[in-house]
Amino acid sequence: MRPRCAAPTRSCPCVCFEVDEPGEVFPYGRFECDTSVSYASLVVFGRIRIVEGRDLKARFFDALMRKYSDPSLERPKGFLPRLDEVTVYAIAVERITGKETPLPARSQQWPALDRTKTPNARPPTG
């Protein structure tokens, strides 16, 4: 059985895939709206395909487990009894874009430095 998205993948293989890593929230000015978050993100554009063949799918899962599994767990390596039930996708990357907002040093954050975007704003009194 193929997943629901397999048919559109074959008829229109253009995709984008986004990955981000959020960092710390930090103040840059004296008002609550003067708050941001450090982060890094990538967007990959390319063409997607379904990985065919048990050997290629098994190589993917072996690499995934090498990177993310706990090596202290005693489980049979490379034993993937449900491999035929899984769909693995591959993206041929055509373009990558990225952005980041690094966490500023404390000396560049409020209250040490006020970088508000509305310096003339005054909070209501009373």
Backbone bond lengths (Angstrom), bond angles and torsions (degrees), N, CA, C in turn:
res aa  C-N    CA-C-N  psi(-1)  N-CA   C-N-CA  omega(-1)  CA-C   N-CA-C  phi
1 M - - - 1.453 - - 1.529 109.10 -
2 R 1.304 116.85 131.01 1.458 122.67 178.48 1.523 109.81 -91.90
3 P 1.328 117.70 147.78 1.465 119.95 176.17 1.521 111.14 -67.27
4 R 1.329 115.78 161.51 1.465 120.92 -178.35 1.513 112.82 -59.77
5 C 1.326 118.47 -30.14 1.464 119.39 -176.37 1.526 112.92 -86.79
6 A 1.330 118.88 -0.23 1.463 120.58 -178.08 1.525 111.85 -66.92
7 A 1.324 118.67 -41.44 1.466 120.84 -178.94 1.524 111.46 -63.49
8 P 1.349 119.83 -48.97 1.463 118.51 177.08 1.529 112.44 -62.05
9 T 1.321 117.74 -31.41 1.458 121.36 178.82 1.518 110.48 -61.59
10 R 1.319 117.05 -39.97 1.465 120.49 -179.85 1.534 111.80 -74.31
11 S 1.320 117.59 -37.52 1.464 119.60 -176.53 1.528 112.55 -82.44
12 C 1.319 118.13 -27.69 1.466 122.08 179.69 1.526 108.02 -142.45
13 P 1.323 117.78 87.30 1.458 120.26 -171.95 1.526 115.74 -81.14
14 C 1.328 118.97 1.76 1.466 120.61 -179.51 1.526 110.19 -73.79
15 V 1.339 116.45 128.65 1.463 120.60 -178.50 1.515 110.14 -140.44
16 C 1.323 113.87 163.80 1.458 120.74 164.98 1.522 106.76 -132.78
17 F 1.315 115.08 149.95 1.459 122.08 -175.41 1.519 106.89 -138.05
18 E 1.331 116.97 127.87 1.458 121.44 -176.37 1.516 109.98 -114.86
19 V 1.337 115.10 138.72 1.459 122.52 176.18 1.514 106.90 -132.42
20 D 1.335 116.52 135.04 1.461 118.41 177.06 1.517 110.67 -138.42
21 E 1.310 113.68 157.10 1.450 121.57 177.29 1.523 107.43 -129.26
22 P 1.344 116.96 102.31 1.461 118.92 178.82 1.526 110.51 -72.76
23 G 1.310 114.92 148.70 1.462 120.95 178.31 1.515 110.52 -114.14
24 E 1.309 115.31 -138.98 1.465 121.25 -177.00 1.532 111.39 -90.74
25 V 1.322 114.97 147.42 1.460 122.00 172.18 1.525 107.04 -81.88
26 F 1.339 116.70 138.43 1.468 119.46 -178.73 1.525 110.70 -144.49
27 P 1.343 116.93 148.17 1.462 121.05 175.65 1.525 110.31 -87.57
28 Y 1.342 116.27 138.99 1.465 118.47 175.19 1.529 111.67 -119.64
29 G 1.339 116.84 -3.54 1.460 120.03 178.57 1.514 110.99 -153.21
30 R 1.327 116.08 -179.29 1.467 121.88 -170.88 1.527 115.33 -81.18
31 F 1.323 118.33 -7.60 1.460 121.05 -179.64 1.529 110.06 -108.81
32 E 1.331 116.11 156.34 1.467 119.68 -178.67 1.526 112.44 -59.73
33 C 1.334 116.60 -32.70 1.468 118.79 178.99 1.526 112.05 -73.08
34 D 1.313 117.62 -7.62 1.470 122.67 175.03 1.529 109.33 -90.08
35 T 1.310 115.61 56.34 1.466 122.45 -178.72 1.517 108.07 -130.79
36 S 1.299 116.61 141.18 1.455 120.86 179.42 1.527 109.19 -139.64
37 V 1.315 115.85 -177.99 1.459 121.32 177.45 1.530 107.99 -135.77
38 S 1.299 115.81 137.97 1.459 119.01 174.12 1.527 107.77 -76.42
39 Y 1.328 116.51 147.10 1.468 119.20 -178.37 1.522 109.68 -165.68
40 A 1.308 114.16 166.06 1.467 122.39 169.02 1.518 106.44 -137.20
41 S 1.323 117.32 140.36 1.462 120.15 179.29 1.519 110.30 -145.52
42 L 1.318 114.23 152.28 1.457 122.55 175.53 1.512 109.07 -131.67
43 V 1.325 116.13 143.09 1.455 121.82 170.97 1.519 106.55 -123.74
44 V 1.319 115.26 125.93 1.457 122.36 179.87 1.524 107.99 -107.24
45 F 1.322 116.83 132.05 1.456 122.55 175.34 1.520 107.61 -113.78
46 G 1.315 116.48 139.89 1.454 118.48 179.48 1.512 112.18 178.58
47 R 1.316 114.07 -158.24 1.463 121.40 -179.57 1.516 108.45 -118.37
48 I 1.326 114.28 133.85 1.461 120.83 -176.82 1.526 109.96 -101.72
49 R 1.309 114.17 148.86 1.461 119.74 174.53 1.518 108.31 -144.90
50 I 1.302 115.78 159.37 1.455 121.75 174.93 1.526 107.78 -86.99
51 V 1.309 116.15 129.80 1.459 121.30 178.10 1.519 108.07 -75.85
52 E 1.295 115.85 120.51 1.465 121.53 179.61 1.523 108.87 -101.03
53 G 1.300 116.38 147.72 1.460 120.63 175.00 1.514 112.51 98.87
54 R 1.298 115.06 130.97 1.465 121.99 -179.04 1.526 112.19 -61.49
55 D 1.333 117.56 -38.51 1.465 119.95 -176.51 1.528 111.88 -62.96
56 L 1.333 117.19 -45.27 1.465 120.44 179.31 1.520 111.39 -66.77
57 K 1.326 117.39 -41.34 1.466 120.65 178.06 1.530 110.35 -63.94
58 A 1.319 117.11 -41.42 1.464 121.04 179.51 1.532 110.44 -64.53
59 R 1.346 117.88 -39.86 1.469 120.55 177.23 1.526 111.20 -60.13
60 F 1.339 115.97 -39.96 1.459 119.52 177.68 1.526 110.58 -60.79
61 F 1.334 116.88 -50.54 1.466 119.74 -177.14 1.522 112.09 -67.83
62 D 1.312 118.11 -34.34 1.466 120.11 175.78 1.529 110.62 -61.56
63 A 1.329 116.90 -44.24 1.469 120.93 178.45 1.528 110.92 -65.72
64 L 1.320 116.81 -40.56 1.466 121.14 178.62 1.524 110.79 -61.17
65 M 1.322 116.65 -44.79 1.463 120.54 -179.14 1.524 111.51 -69.83
66 R 1.334 118.14 -35.76 1.465 120.14 175.94 1.520 110.59 -60.02
67 K 1.332 115.74 -38.19 1.466 119.21 -177.08 1.528 112.60 -79.17
68 Y 1.337 118.29 -41.29 1.457 119.81 -167.67 1.526 116.56 -112.35
69 S 1.310 119.30 -16.25 1.466 117.97 -176.21 1.524 111.01 -82.59
70 D 1.299 115.09 159.26 1.458 122.87 178.47 1.528 108.03 -81.05
71 P 1.346 118.28 114.22 1.464 120.03 -176.58 1.529 113.46 -65.91
72 S 1.332 117.38 -16.26 1.467 119.12 179.47 1.529 111.96 -77.07
73 L 1.325 117.77 -14.19 1.462 119.90 177.62 1.522 108.82 -74.50
74 E 1.297 115.56 131.81 1.465 119.73 -179.78 1.519 109.08 -95.89
75 R 1.324 114.53 89.51 1.455 121.61 177.81 1.515 108.20 -126.29
76 P 1.318 117.88 151.61 1.469 119.16 -179.10 1.529 111.18 -64.93
77 K 1.306 115.56 120.86 1.466 121.14 -179.56 1.519 110.12 -71.40
78 G 1.336 115.87 137.46 1.450 120.82 175.89 1.515 115.45 73.57
79 F 1.320 117.26 7.03 1.466 120.54 178.36 1.522 107.75 -93.22
80 L 1.332 116.54 108.11 1.466 122.83 -174.08 1.524 109.19 -126.28
81 P 1.333 118.02 77.50 1.463 120.68 -173.29 1.527 114.91 -66.51
82 R 1.330 118.81 -17.76 1.467 120.90 -179.25 1.530 111.97 -108.21
83 L 1.303 117.35 21.02 1.462 121.68 -176.76 1.532 112.35 -57.93
84 D 1.317 117.71 -36.25 1.466 120.55 -179.32 1.530 112.43 -72.13
85 E 1.316 117.81 -13.56 1.467 121.73 179.79 1.528 112.47 -93.43
86 V 1.313 117.04 -2.50 1.459 122.15 -174.29 1.526 109.59 -108.82
87 T 1.332 115.34 139.55 1.454 120.91 173.13 1.519 108.35 -105.56
88 V 1.303 116.65 126.24 1.458 122.86 178.04 1.525 107.39 -110.21
89 Y 1.322 115.74 133.53 1.454 121.90 179.35 1.521 109.42 -110.15
90 A 1.323 116.09 149.13 1.466 122.18 174.57 1.520 107.53 -127.64
91 I 1.312 115.91 141.77 1.460 121.46 177.55 1.521 108.59 -113.32
92 A 1.324 116.43 124.40 1.458 121.81 170.93 1.526 106.06 -84.79
93 V 1.309 116.72 108.24 1.465 122.31 -172.91 1.522 110.17 -72.85
94 E 1.344 114.83 129.08 1.461 121.13 176.44 1.524 111.78 -108.65
95 R 1.351 115.69 -28.99 1.465 119.79 -178.62 1.519 108.82 -157.19
96 I 1.322 116.37 143.78 1.465 122.24 176.52 1.520 108.00 -129.40
97 T 1.327 115.92 134.09 1.458 120.43 171.91 1.521 107.50 -124.03
98 G 1.309 115.94 158.10 1.457 118.99 -179.83 1.514 111.53 -152.90
99 K 1.315 114.57 158.11 1.468 121.87 176.49 1.513 107.66 -142.71
100 E 1.324 115.09 156.15 1.449 118.67 171.21 1.515 109.49 -154.23
101 T 1.297 114.16 149.47 1.452 122.46 169.44 1.521 105.26 -123.50
102 P 1.325 117.38 103.54 1.456 118.70 -179.38 1.524 111.05 -72.12
103 L 1.312 115.96 155.41 1.461 121.21 176.45 1.527 108.01 -70.47
104 P 1.346 117.45 119.83 1.466 119.19 179.49 1.528 110.90 -68.55
105 A 1.312 115.43 153.54 1.470 120.54 173.46 1.529 108.54 -60.98
106 R 1.312 117.17 155.20 1.485 121.17 179.90 1.529 111.02 -53.91
107 S 1.317 117.12 -34.48 1.471 120.34 -179.67 1.524 112.47 -67.62
108 Q 1.332 117.43 -15.25 1.458 122.33 179.42 1.528 112.20 -103.81
109 Q 1.327 117.23 3.15 1.460 122.18 178.84 1.528 109.53 -106.01
110 W 1.322 115.10 158.35 1.461 120.37 175.03 1.516 108.30 -71.48
111 P 1.284 123.76 140.43 1.470 127.52 11.24 1.526 115.33 -90.17
112 A 1.343 118.25 -3.68 1.468 118.99 -179.73 1.520 111.28 -62.20
113 L 1.330 117.17 -35.35 1.457 122.13 -179.75 1.528 107.99 -141.19
114 D 1.318 117.35 128.50 1.464 121.89 -179.96 1.528 108.62 -99.95
115 R 1.335 116.39 108.87 1.465 121.44 179.23 1.531 110.33 -112.89
116 T 1.331 117.35 36.44 1.461 120.64 -179.95 1.518 110.94 -57.59
117 K 1.316 116.11 147.84 1.469 121.71 177.76 1.532 110.92 -85.13
118 T 1.341 116.32 -8.07 1.473 121.03 -179.53 1.533 109.30 -129.27
119 P 1.312 117.37 71.26 1.465 120.12 -174.84 1.522 114.49 -65.39
120 N 1.330 118.24 -22.58 1.470 120.34 -178.61 1.527 112.69 -93.51
121 A 1.309 118.38 0.15 1.469 120.71 -179.59 1.526 109.29 -71.13
122 R 1.330 114.74 144.06 1.470 121.20 178.01 1.519 107.14 -127.03
123 P 1.339 117.74 127.77 1.471 119.57 177.95 1.531 110.13 -66.21
124 P 1.334 116.33 151.41 1.473 118.68 178.51 1.524 110.80 -62.71
125 T 1.304 115.16 148.84 1.482 120.30 176.80 1.521 109.21 -106.57
126 G 1.295 114.54 152.53 1.466 119.44 174.37 1.421 116.43 95.94
